[in-house]
Amino acid sequence: MNPTVWGSLLGLGTTTGLALVATRVIAMRRPRLESRVLPYVRDLASADRPVAPLEPSNAVAAVFGPLLRRAAEGIERVVGGTPSVRRRLSRAGLEISVHDFRVQQVLWGLAGFGIAAVYGVLRTWTRPTNPLPLLLLCVGAFVIGVLLRDNRLSTQVKQREVAMVAEFPTIAELLALAVAAGEGPVAALARVVRRSGGELSRELGEVLAHIRTGEPVADAFDRLAGTTGVSVVARFAHGIAVAVERGTPLADVLHAQAADVREAGRRALIEQASRKEIFMMVPVVFLVLPVTVLFAFWPGFIGLSLTY
């Protein structure tokens, strides 16, 4: 074959490959049906929506997905604690299942295993030694990675709850103002959720979604009081439920709760400052004070040395 024919075949193959790649990229970028429809279904809570099983988006997921799922099931059998994990996932506001969390634990463990394996290979190349301690190190790194993901989940729960406590006074005051202006509890809640943002607003949005689907207001707030891990929010939800059931003034209850939370935050800040006072004295005592004494006595010491 002459070079012209070879060039034509190479060009045809390259064009065909680029066309296949472009077709695949366009197909992957096309939004799925649920992503186009679910944003317009505002009356359903995201946690209650049925989650369809995700199809493998690439070859790596198709090849290693079943292995990861089996490893996640193995961790579930060994570690257990599914109710605790499910409760913490809900409190952290993560819209993933327990199985997906176990897969993430496996990935974190594999990352730790890979780091330890690379270290073991490099150490073996530089200094040959018994491979058993290195194998135990890799297994230990895998376990540490799994535990770190669980610890990260607990940290996410604490961070979200701290954010909810910080947002609570403002949300409560807005609800109180809306109720005092003449709006009902559901209308005031919808206005506050629509005008605000944050973790507490997301929780109230789920409560509003349950109310709009037909659940009584008191039952929806009782559900929030039973599932949240923040005592302030639990008291707030329980107070609203009682006020709706018994017809007590809701605005006064909200103002009082907001004032209590602000006062509690002020006391916590003062206690934290008193605890930090000792640490603030460390640089003063061990750094500033010796330098001051040195500047005060050094000239006199030099003068005495020159005199003698």
NORRA-V584864 format. One record per residue. RES is the residue in one letter. SS is DSSP state (H for helix, E for strand, L for the rest). PHI is phi as a letter, one per 20 degrees, with the letter a starting at -180 (none if undefined). OMEGA is omega as a letter, one per 30 degrees, with the letter a starting at -180 (999 if undefined). Layout:
BEGIN
{{RES,SS,PHI,OMEGA} {RES,SS,PHI,OMEGA}}
END
This chain:
BEGIN
{{M,L,none,l} {N,L,e,a} {P,H,g,a} {T,H,f,l} {V,H,f,l} {W,H,f,l} {G,H,f,l} {S,H,f,l} {L,H,f,l} {L,H,f,l} {G,H,f,l} {L,H,f,l} {G,H,f,l} {T,H,f,l} {T,H,f,l} {T,H,f,l} {G,H,f,l} {L,H,f,l} {A,H,f,l} {L,H,f,l} {V,H,f,l} {A,H,f,l} {T,H,f,l} {R,H,f,l} {V,H,f,l} {I,H,f,l} {A,H,f,l} {M,H,f,a} {R,H,e,a} {R,L,f,a} {P,L,f,l} {R,L,f,a} {L,H,f,a} {E,H,f,l} {S,H,f,l} {R,H,e,a} {V,H,e,a} {L,H,f,l} {P,H,g,a} {Y,H,e,l} {V,L,e,a} {R,L,e,a} {D,L,e,l} {L,L,d,l} {A,L,f,a} {S,H,f,a} {A,H,f,a} {D,H,e,a} {R,L,f,l} {P,L,f,a} {V,L,e,l} {A,L,f,l} {P,L,f,a} {L,L,f,l} {E,L,e,l} {P,L,g,a} {S,L,e,l} {N,L,b,a} {A,H,f,a} {V,H,f,l} {A,H,f,l} {A,H,f,a} {V,H,e,a} {F,H,e,l} {G,H,g,l} {P,H,f,l} {L,H,f,l} {L,H,f,l} {R,H,f,l} {R,H,f,l} {A,H,f,l} {A,H,f,l} {E,H,f,l} {G,H,f,l} {I,H,f,l} {E,H,f,l} {R,H,f,a} {V,H,f,a} {V,H,e,a} {G,L,m,l} {G,L,m,a} {T,H,f,l} {P,H,g,l} {S,H,f,l} {V,H,f,l} {R,H,f,l} {R,H,f,l} {R,H,f,l} {L,H,f,l} {S,H,f,a} {R,H,f,l} {A,H,e,l} {G,L,m,a} {L,L,e,a} {E,L,e,l} {I,L,c,l} {S,L,e,l} {V,H,f,l} {H,H,f,l} {D,H,f,l} {F,H,f,l} {R,H,f,l} {V,H,f,l} {Q,H,f,l} {Q,H,f,l} {V,H,f,l} {L,H,f,l} {W,H,f,l} {G,H,f,l} {L,H,f,l} {A,H,f,l} {G,H,f,l} {F,H,f,l} {G,H,f,l} {I,H,f,l} {A,H,f,l} {A,H,f,l} {V,H,f,l} {Y,H,f,l} {G,H,f,l} {V,H,f,l} {L,H,f,l} {R,H,f,l} {T,H,f,l} {W,H,f,a} {T,H,e,a} {R,L,b,a} {P,L,g,a} {T,L,b,a} {N,L,f,a} {P,H,f,a} {L,H,f,l} {P,H,f,l} {L,H,f,l} {L,H,f,l} {L,H,f,l} {L,H,f,l} {C,H,f,l} {V,H,f,l} {G,H,f,l} {A,H,f,l} {F,H,f,l} {V,H,f,l} {I,H,f,l} {G,H,f,l} {V,H,f,a} {L,H,f,l} {L,H,f,l} {R,H,f,l} {D,H,f,l} {N,H,f,l} {R,H,f,l} {L,H,f,l} {S,H,f,l} {T,H,f,l} {Q,H,f,l} {V,H,f,a} {K,H,f,l} {Q,H,f,l} {R,H,f,l} {E,H,f,l} {V,H,f,l} {A,H,f,l} {M,H,f,l} {V,H,f,l} {A,H,f,a} {E,H,e,a} {F,H,f,a} {P,H,g,a} {T,H,f,l} {I,H,f,a} {A,H,f,l} {E,H,f,l} {L,H,f,l} {L,H,f,l} {A,H,f,l} {L,H,f,l} {A,H,f,l} {V,H,f,l} {A,H,f,l} {A,L,f,l} {G,L,o,l} {E,L,e,l} {G,L,f,a} {P,H,f,a} {V,H,f,l} {A,H,f,l} {A,H,f,l} {L,H,f,l} {A,H,f,l} {R,H,f,a} {V,H,f,l} {V,H,f,a} {R,H,f,a} {R,H,e,a} {S,L,c,l} {G,L,b,a} {G,L,p,a} {E,H,f,l} {L,H,f,l} {S,H,f,l} {R,H,f,l} {E,H,f,l} {L,H,f,l} {G,H,f,l} {E,H,f,l} {V,H,f,l} {L,H,f,l} {A,H,f,l} {H,H,f,l} {I,H,f,a} {R,H,f,l} {T,L,e,l} {G,L,o,a} {E,L,f,l} {P,L,g,a} {V,H,f,a} {A,H,f,l} {D,H,f,l} {A,H,f,l} {F,H,f,l} {D,H,f,l} {R,H,f,l} {L,H,f,l} {A,H,f,a} {G,H,e,a} {T,H,e,a} {T,L,f,l} {G,L,d,a} {V,L,e,a} {S,H,f,l} {V,H,f,l} {V,H,f,l} {A,H,f,l} {R,H,f,l} {F,H,f,a} {A,H,f,l} {H,H,f,l} {G,H,f,l} {I,H,f,l} {A,H,f,l} {V,H,f,a} {A,H,f,l} {V,H,f,a} {E,H,f,a} {R,H,e,l} {G,L,m,l} {T,L,f,a} {P,L,f,a} {L,H,f,a} {A,H,f,l} {D,H,f,l} {V,H,f,a} {L,H,f,l} {H,H,f,a} {A,H,f,l} {Q,H,f,l} {A,H,f,l} {A,H,f,l} {D,H,f,a} {V,H,f,l} {R,H,f,l} {E,H,f,l} {A,H,f,l} {G,H,f,l} {R,H,f,l} {R,H,f,l} {A,H,f,l} {L,H,f,l} {I,H,f,l} {E,H,f,l} {Q,H,f,l} {A,H,f,l} {S,H,f,l} {R,H,f,a} {K,H,f,a} {E,H,f,a} {I,H,f,l} {F,H,f,l} {M,H,f,l} {M,H,f,a} {V,H,f,l} {P,H,f,l} {V,H,f,a} {V,H,f,a} {F,H,e,a} {L,H,c,a} {V,H,f,a} {L,H,f,l} {P,H,f,l} {V,H,f,l} {T,H,f,l} {V,H,f,l} {L,H,f,l} {F,H,f,a} {A,H,f,a} {F,H,e,a} {W,H,f,l} {P,H,f,l} {G,H,f,l} {F,H,f,l} {I,H,f,l} {G,H,f,l} {L,H,f,l} {S,H,f,l} {L,H,f,a} {T,H,f,l} {Y,L,e,999}}
END
